């Protein structure tokens, strides 16, 4: 399976993607000067009308949001991160993605992607990885930016964290529009 990275006319198969991600180890500590982006996805019903959003901390701008109908919450969580990284392609600094989605964050912190790519997009139960189309896009964005310049941090949802509350509200509004 070829994966279009959307730059320089190149395409990458799962083996090449795995090699590219492994070639530059993920750093473990987020630098203080990292650009922090919060992301969230929402769905009214699952599946149902979905929305996603992202915003740069601490001001909430720039930001982005969108919708997909019908969708699932997991798809919307992924769309938010993909759009944020694509929108921030011009920022050469380290980016820290903060998300209340363990689905998104654990892919990177627990290196789920390694198993998926090694097993040909099968999960640990040997079933097809859900949302493979979006995971391929997200992994490609991480490769383009540089794994050493992209961090993922989990934040508790609905806990009064202002930036997480902002992206949640934006995602819910997008799903309702």
N, CA, C and O of each residue as an XYZ file, in Angstrom:
708
protein
N       0.841     -1.172      0.000
C       0.000      0.000      0.000
C       0.883      1.231      0.000
O       1.766      1.360      0.847
N       0.656      2.138     -0.941
C       1.405      3.379     -1.031
C       0.703      4.464     -0.243
O      -0.526      4.531     -0.229
N       1.466      5.299      0.401
C       0.945      6.383      1.217
C       1.455      7.689      0.647
O       2.659      7.942      0.663
N       0.559      8.522      0.143
C       0.944      9.803     -0.418
C       1.223     10.770      0.715
O       0.333     11.080      1.506
N       2.444     11.243      0.796
C       2.813     12.172      1.847
C       2.450     13.604      1.502
O       2.552     14.484      2.357
N       2.031     13.860      0.276
C       1.573     15.187     -0.078
C       2.689     16.211     -0.234
O       2.416     17.411     -0.200
N       3.933     15.783     -0.402
C       5.017     16.722     -0.638
C       6.068     16.064     -1.506
O       6.280     14.853     -1.431
N       6.714     16.848     -2.317
C       7.813     16.404     -3.185
C       7.439     15.222     -4.065
O       8.319     14.489     -4.517
N       6.159     15.025     -4.314
C       5.729     13.959     -5.195
C       6.091     12.574     -4.705
O       6.128     11.635     -5.501
N       6.362     12.416     -3.413
C       6.787     11.108     -2.927
C       5.628     10.321     -2.347
O       4.631     10.885     -1.897
N       5.779      9.035     -2.368
C       4.820      8.134     -1.739
C       5.620      7.162     -0.888
O       6.803      6.928     -1.133
N       4.964      6.605      0.107
C       5.675      5.749      1.049
C       4.795      4.555      1.384
O       3.605      4.721      1.648
N       5.358      3.365      1.377
C       4.589      2.208      1.814
C       4.770      2.024      3.315
O       5.548      2.744      3.941
N       4.065      1.075      3.887
C       4.088      0.880      5.337
C       5.497      0.602      5.844
O       5.873      1.109      6.901
N       6.271     -0.174      5.138
C       7.644     -0.492      5.565
C       8.511      0.765      5.574
O       9.284      0.986      6.506
N       8.378      1.590      4.529
C       9.160      2.828      4.475
C       8.726      3.811      5.560
O       9.557      4.513      6.137
N       7.421      3.859      5.836
C       6.907      4.731      6.890
C       7.454      4.288      8.241
O       7.891      5.116      9.040
N       7.431      3.001      8.493
C       7.969      2.460      9.741
C       9.450      2.809      9.866
O       9.908      3.215     10.934
N      10.179      2.653      8.795
C      11.604      2.970      8.804
C      11.829      4.458      9.070
O      12.711      4.821      9.849
N      11.045      5.312      8.433
C      11.192      6.760      8.629
C      10.877      7.162     10.062
O      11.567      8.005     10.635
N       9.853      6.574     10.640
C       9.498      6.903     12.013
C      10.539      6.380     13.001
O      10.820      7.031     14.007
N      11.100      5.230     12.724
C      12.111      4.658     13.623
C      13.455      5.353     13.481
O      14.249      5.367     14.422
N      13.719      5.936     12.301
C      15.019      6.545     12.027
C      15.309      7.710     12.959
O      16.463      7.947     13.314
N      14.288      8.428     13.353
C      14.458      9.556     14.263
C      13.663      9.252     15.512
O      12.440      9.390     15.509
N      14.318      8.846     16.571
C      13.590      8.488     17.785
C      12.789      9.669     18.317
O      13.220     10.819     18.249
N      11.621      9.356     18.846
C      10.811     10.384     19.474
C      11.517     10.856     20.731
O      11.971     10.046     21.539
N      11.609     12.168     20.893
C      12.198     12.721     22.104
C      11.230     12.489     23.261
O      10.037     12.279     23.041
N      11.732     12.527     24.470
C      10.884     12.216     25.620
C      10.457     13.440     26.404
O       9.466     13.375     27.133
N      11.164     14.552     26.284
C      10.822     15.747     27.051
C      10.448     16.880     26.096
O      11.181     17.182     25.155
N       9.312     17.494     26.350
C       8.849     18.594     25.510
C       9.662     19.842     25.845
O       9.716     20.245     27.007
N      10.290     20.458     24.851
C      11.039     21.690     25.118
C      10.112     22.817     25.578
O       8.943     22.862     25.197
N      10.637     23.708     26.385
C       9.837     24.815     26.912
C       9.308     25.731     25.822
O       8.248     26.334     25.990
N      10.021     25.848     24.713
C       9.611     26.762     23.650
C       8.694     26.116     22.611
O       8.496     26.681     21.535
N       8.139     24.959     22.909
C       7.267     24.256     21.954
C       5.988     25.052     21.716
O       5.468     25.701     22.624
N       5.492     24.994     20.489
C       4.177     25.520     20.178
C       3.167     24.500     20.663
O       3.231     23.334     20.275
N       2.233     24.924     21.509
C       1.254     24.006     22.097
C      -0.072     24.168     21.372
O      -0.616     25.269     21.286
N      -0.585     23.058     20.851
C      -1.872     23.059     20.172
C      -2.787     22.060     20.871
O      -2.413     20.909     21.095
N      -3.981     22.513     21.209
C      -5.003     21.653     21.796
C      -5.914     21.169     20.677
O      -6.230     21.926     19.760
N      -6.337     19.906     20.748
C      -7.214     19.331     19.736
C      -8.358     18.596     20.410
O      -8.224     18.111     21.534
N      -9.492     18.518     19.712
C     -10.617     17.748     20.241
C     -11.549     17.358     19.108
O     -11.598     18.005     18.062
N     -12.278     16.294     19.343
C     -13.308     15.838     18.437
C     -14.588     15.618     19.212
O     -14.558     15.328     20.408
N     -15.712     15.756     18.532
C     -17.014     15.565     19.174
C     -17.951     14.904     18.188
O     -17.816     15.069     16.975
N     -18.891     14.160     18.712
C     -19.874     13.496     17.876
C     -21.206     13.473     18.614
O     -21.262     13.154     19.802
N     -22.272     13.811     17.908
C     -23.613     13.744     18.483
C     -24.193     12.398     18.079
O     -24.768     12.246     17.001
N     -24.031     11.429     18.966
C     -24.275     10.036     18.606
C     -22.952      9.482     18.112
O     -22.068     10.245     17.723
N     -22.806      8.179     18.122
C     -21.537      7.599     17.686
C     -21.821      6.291     16.953
O     -21.800      5.235     17.585
N     -22.083      6.317     15.654
C     -21.840      7.439     14.744
C     -22.969      8.467     14.765
O     -24.076      8.222     15.244
N     -22.628      9.618     14.222
C     -23.563     10.731     14.115
C     -22.833     11.934     13.555
O     -21.696     11.815     13.099
N     -23.477     13.096     13.586
C     -22.796     14.304     13.108
C     -21.566     14.582     13.980
O     -21.660     14.627     15.207
N     -20.423     14.767     13.332
C     -19.180     14.961     14.069
C     -18.548     16.299     13.781
O     -18.751     16.889     12.720
N     -17.773     16.771     14.748
C     -17.014     18.005     14.591
C     -15.639     17.849     15.212
O     -15.439     17.026     16.105
N     -14.705     18.635     14.738
C     -13.350     18.615     15.264
C     -12.849     20.043     15.358
O     -13.353     20.935     14.675
N     -11.845     20.257     16.217
C     -11.280     21.593     16.372
C      -9.878     21.523     16.948
O      -9.487     20.543     17.582
N      -9.133     22.592     16.708
C      -7.808     22.767     17.296
C      -7.596     24.250     17.552
O      -8.209     25.094     16.898
N      -6.727     24.565     18.505
C      -6.397     25.955     18.818
C      -5.020     26.013     19.469
O      -4.617     25.110     20.203
N      -4.315     27.097     19.179
C      -2.990     27.311     19.729
C      -3.102     27.971     21.103
O      -3.833     28.945     21.282
N      -2.374     27.429     22.053
C      -2.318     27.988     23.403
C      -1.274     29.106     23.426
O      -0.279     29.001     22.708
N      -1.445     30.143     24.194
C      -2.459     30.330     25.225
C      -3.664     31.161     24.781
O      -4.626     31.292     25.538
N      -3.631     31.730     23.561
C      -4.680     32.682     23.173
C      -5.872     32.041     22.478
O      -6.952     32.631     22.435
N      -5.691     30.847     21.934
C      -6.769     30.208     21.181
C      -6.747     30.547     19.707
O      -7.598     30.084     18.947
N      -5.777     31.354     19.293
C      -5.630     31.674     17.876
C      -4.179     31.466     17.475
O      -3.270     31.740     18.259
N      -3.962     30.990     16.275
C      -4.987     30.585     15.327
C      -5.714     29.329     15.794
O      -5.299     28.657     16.738
N      -6.819     29.035     15.099
C      -7.576     27.822     15.387
C      -8.260     27.355     14.120
O      -8.291     28.071     13.119
N      -8.804     26.159     14.164
C      -9.523     25.611     13.024
C     -10.562     24.631     13.503
O     -10.445     24.065     14.590
N     -11.578     24.433     12.690
C     -12.614     23.453     13.020
C     -13.289     23.000     11.740
O     -13.160     23.631     10.691
N     -14.005     21.905     11.844
C     -14.721     21.375     10.703
C     -15.649     20.265     11.140
O     -15.749     19.944     12.324
N     -16.328     19.681     10.159
C     -17.339     18.673     10.472
C     -17.330     17.567      9.430
O     -16.847     17.736      8.311
N     -17.876     16.439      9.833
C     -18.104     15.311      8.938
C     -19.388     14.657      9.401
O     -19.568     14.384     10.588
N     -20.281     14.407      8.451
C     -21.577     13.822      8.803
C     -21.894     12.696      7.829
O     -21.963     12.930      6.622
N     -22.085     11.496      8.320
C     -21.898     11.030      9.692
C     -20.435     10.741      9.960
O     -19.625     10.660      9.037
N     -20.103     10.587     11.238
C     -18.738     10.276     11.631
C     -18.757      9.579     12.983
O     -19.814      9.229     13.508
N     -17.566      9.385     13.533
C     -17.436      8.842     14.883
C     -16.537      9.767     15.685
O     -15.807     10.580     15.118
N     -16.590      9.644     16.989
C     -15.757     10.489     17.836
C     -14.271     10.249     17.556
O     -13.490     11.199     17.510
N     -13.881      9.001     17.370
C     -12.472      8.719     17.111
C     -11.995      9.368     15.820
O     -10.886      9.899     15.771
N     -12.812      9.334     14.780
C     -12.435      9.974     13.518
C     -12.262     11.477     13.713
O     -11.343     12.082     13.160
N     -13.139     12.065     14.493
C     -13.063     13.511     14.708
C     -11.826     13.890     15.516
O     -11.212     14.927     15.265
N     -11.459     13.054     16.485
C     -10.222     13.292     17.243
C      -9.019     13.284     16.299
O      -8.138     14.137     16.404
N      -8.985     12.330     15.386
C      -7.885     12.238     14.428
C      -7.872     13.414     13.458
O      -6.818     13.995     13.200
N      -9.038     13.766     12.918
C      -9.111     14.904     11.996
C      -8.557     16.171     12.631
O      -7.851     16.939     11.978
N      -8.876     16.390     13.908
C      -8.410     17.600     14.589
C      -6.887     17.684     14.577
O      -6.323     18.736     14.277
N      -6.226     16.582     14.903
C      -4.762     16.582     14.952
C      -4.177     16.729     13.548
O      -3.232     17.492     13.348
N      -4.728     16.011     12.585
C      -4.234     16.097     11.210
C      -4.328     17.535     10.707
O      -3.360     18.064     10.161
N      -5.482     18.167     10.886
C      -5.647     19.531     10.384
C      -4.729     20.506     11.119
O      -4.178     21.420     10.506
N      -4.565     20.317     12.421
C      -3.669     21.196     13.180
C      -2.247     21.098     12.638
O      -1.617     22.123     12.376
N      -1.735     19.889     12.467
C      -0.363     19.734     11.987
C      -0.210     20.265     10.563
O       0.809     20.875     10.241
N      -1.195     20.044      9.717
C      -1.126     20.581      8.357
C      -1.151     22.105      8.373
O      -0.431     22.754      7.615
N      -1.976     22.666      9.234
C      -2.101     24.120      9.306
C      -0.858     24.767      9.895
O      -0.583     25.940      9.640
N      -0.112     24.011     10.676
C       1.084     24.543     11.321
C       2.365     24.149     10.591
O       3.454     24.227     11.159
N       2.236     23.724      9.332
C       3.402     23.258      8.585
C       4.479     24.333      8.477
O       5.663     24.013      8.367
N       4.085     25.583      8.508
C       5.040     26.683      8.372
C       5.815     26.962      9.662
O       6.820     27.672      9.644
N       5.349     26.408     10.772
C       6.032     26.596     12.047
C       7.143     25.568     12.137
O       6.887     24.364     12.133
N       8.361     26.039     12.218
C       9.504     25.138     12.224
C       9.853     24.646     13.626
O      10.728     23.795     13.788
N       9.177     25.175     14.627
C       9.498     24.784     15.999
C       8.836     23.459     16.355
O       8.050     22.899     15.591
N       9.184     22.987     17.533
C       8.577     21.782     18.079
C       7.096     22.061     18.353
O       6.737     23.145     18.813
N       6.245     21.079     18.069
C       4.819     21.199     18.339
C       4.428     20.133     19.355
O       4.746     18.954     19.198
N       3.735     20.570     20.395
C       3.167     19.646     21.372
C       1.656     19.620     21.162
O       0.984     20.640     21.314
N       1.129     18.455     20.814
C      -0.309     18.263     20.653
C      -0.855     17.798     22.000
O      -0.430     16.773     22.533
N      -1.798     18.562     22.541
C      -2.456     18.167     23.788
C      -3.879     17.751     23.453
O      -4.638     18.506     22.845
N      -4.221     16.550     23.857
C      -5.514     15.967     23.507
C      -6.087     15.201     24.693
O      -5.347     14.630     25.494
N      -7.418     15.196     24.793
C      -8.058     14.376     25.821
C      -8.380     12.985     25.288
O      -9.072     12.208     25.945
N      -7.880     12.675     24.100
C      -8.110     11.376     23.476
C      -6.943     10.431     23.740
O      -5.856     10.611     23.191
N      -7.169      9.425     24.581
C      -6.120      8.426     24.780
C      -5.884      7.655     23.485
O      -4.782      7.163     23.243
N      -6.909      7.553     22.664
C      -6.809      6.888     21.358
C      -5.709      7.537     20.518
O      -4.906      6.839     19.899
N      -5.672      8.851     20.495
C      -4.653      9.568     19.728
C      -3.310      9.526     20.450
O      -2.296      9.152     19.859
N      -3.300      9.900     21.698
C      -2.044     10.065     22.429
C      -1.296      8.747     22.581
O      -0.083      8.702     22.376
N      -1.999      7.669     22.938
C      -1.314      6.388     23.161
C      -0.724      5.797     21.886
O       0.212      5.001     21.954
N      -1.252      6.169     20.734
C      -0.644      5.706     19.491
C       0.831      6.086     19.463
O       1.667      5.339     18.955
N       1.139      7.257     20.013
C       2.521      7.746     19.991
C       3.266      7.445     21.284
O       4.416      7.010     21.238
N       2.643      7.666     22.431
C       3.356      7.433     23.691
C       3.597      5.949     23.934
O       4.620      5.571     24.506
N       2.659      5.106     23.502
C       2.816      3.658     23.663
C       3.266      2.965     22.373
O       3.386      1.741     22.320
N       3.509      3.760     21.349
C       4.030      3.291     20.059
C       3.150      2.226     19.403
O       3.654      1.251     18.845
N       1.834      2.422     19.476
C       0.932      1.491     18.795
C       1.260      1.406     17.313
O       1.162      0.337     16.710
N       1.651      2.539     16.725
C       1.926      2.585     15.290
C       2.961      1.551     14.867
O       2.880      1.014     13.762
N       3.938      1.264     15.734
C       4.962      0.288     15.364
C       4.346     -1.084     15.113
O       4.651     -1.737     14.115
N       3.482     -1.514     16.020
C       2.827     -2.811     15.845
C       1.920     -2.835     14.630
O       1.894     -3.809     13.878
N       1.173     -1.750     14.444
C       0.267     -1.694     13.295
C       1.029     -1.827     11.987
O       0.641     -2.600     11.111
N       2.107     -1.077     11.857
C       2.861     -1.114     10.610
C       3.578     -2.441     10.433
O       3.640     -2.970      9.323
N       4.120     -2.984     11.514
C       4.805     -4.272     11.450
C       3.841     -5.387     11.039
O       4.206     -6.291     10.288
N       2.599     -5.307     11.546
C       1.598     -6.345     11.255
C       0.760     -6.036     10.021
O      -0.242     -6.711      9.783
N       1.134     -5.045      9.236
C       0.371     -4.721      8.027
C      -0.986     -4.108      8.335
O      -1.998     -4.507      7.758
N      -1.010     -3.144      9.241
C      -2.215     -2.428      9.654
C      -3.227     -3.348     10.330
O      -4.435     -3.239     10.116
N      -2.704     -4.250     11.145
C      -3.538     -5.092     12.013
C      -3.233     -4.702     13.455
O      -2.094     -4.376     13.790
N      -4.262     -4.737     14.308
C      -4.044     -4.429     15.717
C      -3.533     -5.672     16.447
O      -3.283     -6.703     15.822
N      -3.381     -5.574     17.757
C      -2.822     -6.696     18.514
C      -3.731     -7.926     18.493
O      -3.272     -9.035     18.767
N      -5.018     -7.740     18.171
C      -5.945     -8.867     18.038
C      -6.014     -9.379     16.597
O      -6.857    -10.211     16.261
N      -5.107     -8.864     15.748
C      -5.017     -9.246     14.334
C      -6.242     -8.800     13.520
O      -6.539     -9.373     12.472
N      -6.940     -7.784     14.008
C      -8.058     -7.185     13.290
C      -7.550     -5.933     12.570
O      -6.541     -5.349     12.966
N      -8.251     -5.527     11.519
C      -7.872     -4.309     10.802
C      -7.922     -3.111     11.750
O      -8.849     -2.978     12.548
N      -6.928     -2.253     11.652
C      -6.884     -1.046     12.475
C      -8.014     -0.118     12.039
O      -8.138      0.215     10.860
N      -8.836      0.294     13.002
C      -9.933      1.224     12.708
C      -9.358      2.571     12.275
O      -8.356      3.033     12.821
N      -9.985      3.177     11.316
C      -9.608      4.510     10.827
C      -8.212      4.548     10.214
O      -7.504      5.550     10.322
N      -7.827      3.464      9.577
C      -6.502      3.390      8.960
C      -6.251      4.559      8.024
O      -5.137      5.080      7.968
N      -7.281      4.980      7.284
C      -7.109      6.084      6.340
C      -6.626      7.352      7.046
O      -5.793      8.083      6.509
N      -7.140      7.608      8.232
C      -6.729      8.805      8.968
C      -5.406      8.597      9.698
O      -4.596      9.519      9.783
N      -5.182      7.401     10.222
C      -3.899      7.132     10.874
C      -2.760      7.284      9.876
O      -1.706      7.815     10.225
N      -2.954      6.825      8.632
C      -1.922      6.975      7.611
C      -1.603      8.455      7.397
O      -0.437      8.837      7.293
N      -2.654      9.286      7.332
C      -2.431     10.714      7.140
C      -1.715     11.330      8.335
O      -0.812     12.149      8.164
N      -2.111     10.942      9.540
C      -1.485     11.503     10.730
C      -0.016     11.089     10.823
O       0.845     11.924     11.100
N       0.271      9.816     10.595
C       1.664      9.368     10.636
C       2.497     10.090      9.582
O       3.650     10.442      9.831
N       1.912     10.310      8.405
C       2.628     11.041      7.352
C       2.934     12.469      7.795
O       4.012     12.986      7.502
N       2.013     13.105      8.487
C       2.248     14.468      8.976
C       3.366     14.489     10.016
O       4.176     15.416     10.047
N       3.404     13.471     10.862
C       4.473     13.387     11.863
C       5.814     13.190     11.173
O       6.808     13.796     11.573
N       5.856     12.348     10.139
C       7.097     12.133      9.387
C       7.534     13.436      8.724
O       8.711     13.794      8.780
N       6.595     14.151      8.095
C       6.936     15.407      7.421
C       7.500     16.431      8.401
O       8.502     17.082      8.107
N       6.873     16.576      9.548
C       7.322     17.546     10.551
C       8.610     17.080     11.198
O       9.497     17.880     11.497
N       8.704     15.777     11.411
C       9.844     15.198     12.111
C       9.379     14.653     13.442
O       8.893     15.409     14.282
N       9.518     13.349     13.653
C       9.081     12.754     14.910
C       9.720     13.403     16.134
O       9.117     13.445     17.207
N      10.940     13.907     15.971
C      11.623     14.544     17.091
C      11.079     15.944     17.382
O      11.453     16.567     18.376
N      10.197     16.430     16.512
C       9.624     17.768     16.683
C       8.123     17.721     16.917
O       7.453     18.750     16.840
N       7.585     16.536     17.203
C       6.146     16.380     17.416
C       5.915     15.553     18.674
O       6.333     14.398     18.759
N       5.248     16.156     19.642
C       4.973     15.503     20.920
C       3.473     15.379     21.126
O       2.700     16.190     20.617
N       3.064     14.367     21.870
C       1.659     14.147     22.190
C       1.516     14.023     23.695
O       2.212     13.234     24.334
N       0.601     14.814     24.260
C       0.375     14.828     25.701
C      -1.114     14.689     25.969
O      -1.931     15.374     25.353
N      -1.463     13.800     26.888
C      -2.865     13.625     27.273
C      -3.240     14.651     28.330
O      -2.478     14.919     29.259
N      -4.445     15.226     28.166
C      -5.033     16.111     29.170
C      -6.416     15.582     29.506
O      -7.111     15.044     28.644
N      -6.806     15.737     30.751
C      -8.120     15.270     31.175
C      -9.194     16.166     30.560
O      -9.118     17.392     30.649
N     -10.183     15.550     29.942
C     -11.276     16.301     29.334
C     -12.295     16.758     30.360
O     -12.457     16.140     31.412
N     -12.973     17.836     30.045
C     -14.072     18.362     30.873
C     -13.633     18.566     32.329
O     -14.364     18.259     33.271
N     -12.422     19.090     32.475
C     -11.866     19.261     33.824
C     -11.594     20.723     34.159
O     -10.940     21.021     35.158
N     -12.092     21.632     33.330
C     -11.884     23.045     33.601
C     -10.596     23.602     33.021
O     -10.225     24.734     33.330
N      -9.901     22.826     32.181
C      -8.700     23.318     31.512
C      -9.179     24.238     30.388
O      -9.799     23.756     29.440
N      -8.914     25.548     30.460
C      -9.513     26.506     29.526
C      -9.304     26.195     28.047
O     -10.247     26.306     27.263
N      -8.107     25.813     27.650
C      -7.867     25.547     26.223
C      -8.572     24.269     25.773
O      -9.086     24.209     24.656
N      -8.600     23.255     26.625
C      -9.311     22.037     26.260
C     -10.815     22.308     26.171
O     -11.499     21.785     25.292
N     -11.317     23.128     27.090
C     -12.741     23.506     27.038
C     -13.052     24.287     25.765
O     -14.119     24.113     25.177
N     -12.123     25.152     25.334
C     -12.322     25.932     24.109
C     -12.439     25.021     22.893
O     -13.382     25.153     22.113
N     -11.494     24.096     22.721
C     -11.547     23.244     21.533
C     -12.739     22.298     21.598
O     -13.289     21.932     20.560
N     -13.146     21.896     22.792
C     -14.351     21.087     22.930
C     -15.566     21.873     22.436
O     -16.381     21.347     21.678
N     -15.688     23.126     22.862
C     -16.815     23.962     22.436
C     -16.807     24.180     20.931
O     -17.858     24.146     20.292
N     -15.624     24.405     20.359
C     -15.506     24.595     18.903
C     -15.914     23.317     18.156
O     -16.605     23.383     17.139
N     -15.487     22.166     18.662
C     -15.818     20.889     18.012
C     -17.312     20.606     18.104
O     -17.914     20.162     17.126
N     -17.919     20.855     19.262
C     -19.351     20.639     19.431
C     -20.139     21.572     18.507
O     -21.122     21.162     17.890
N     -19.699     22.827     18.421
C     -20.370     23.772     17.527
C     -20.269     23.335     16.072
O     -21.235     23.451     15.318
N     -19.099     22.829     15.673
C     -18.924     22.361     14.300
C     -19.833     21.166     14.009
O     -20.397     21.063     12.920
N     -19.974     20.267     14.981
C     -20.832     19.100     14.792
C     -22.289     19.509     14.684
O     -23.071     18.836     14.011
N     -22.666     20.596     15.334
C     -24.062     21.053     15.365
C     -24.424     21.904     14.167
O     -25.605     22.104     13.882
N     -23.425     22.406     13.460
C     -23.691     23.361     12.357
C     -24.322     22.686     11.158
O     -24.605     23.344     10.157
